[in-house]
Amino acid sequence: MHPFDLIFTGLSLDVVGSVVLAKSFMLKDPQDAYYEGLPVLGGNNSLLKSALLQRGEARVGAGFLVGGFLLQMWGNLHGGIAATEPGWINSVGRMSVVVAAAAAVASALLWLAGRQSKAAFYRIFFRNYAGQTTLHPSPDDATWFDRTARLYDTKRQTGESDEALLRRLEEKRVKLGRRHGGQARSFIVNT
């Protein structure tokens, strides 16, 4: 591979990696940020879920940055300084192809990291799941339905009543509890 191709590919990985690292904060829903900042007796599950998701995204972003810097170093140390003509990546179009390919790989890795992070969250969240209890919305808490739906990755359907949403949340809670319940042996879960 031509040294300039290595260097430009490394730069592309660095650009994609930096966007991945910043994504958690740039694209955060303000309502999620609000819920993460609420003081909650016994622990803030919204903050826990967000932290686990950000950890997964940070691993992907850091991997892209490190890989990009290593490719740039390799390209510079193996002919990049002495090279006089470009390699295959010799136009904006080809550079765009490389960036798009890196973004596609990053998207797939982010999807995988998101699944693993959510599974880790649910293992912690349902560590004491027994199945006997049911959800009980607090009448004093106007945000209960929205916060709980976000924790279970469920969206309220247009025109859906609180009772109908509560039924769907309870079904999702039972399904997730059966899948992930009892898997955490302690609060610290290795993922």
RANOR-V681636 format. One line per field, one symbol per residue. ss: DSSP state (~ for helix, > for strand, _ for the rest). burial: + if it has 24 or more other C-alpha atoms within 12 Angstrom, else -. A space follows every 50 residues. Layout:
# RANOR-V681636
ss: ???
burial: ???
This chain:
# RANOR-V681636
ss: __~~~~~~~~~~~~~~~~~~~~~~~~___~~~~~~~~_______~~~~~~ ~~~~~~~~~~~~~~~~~~~~~~~~~~~~~~___________~~~~~~~~~ ~~~~~~~~~~~~~~~~~~~~~~~~~__________________~~~~~~~ ~__________~~~~~~~~~~~~~~~~~~~___________
burial: -++++++++++++++++++++-++-------+--++--------++++++ +++++++++++++++++++-++-++----+--------+-----+--++- -++--+--++--++-++++++++++++-+---------------++++++ +++--------+--++-+++-+++-++--++-++-------
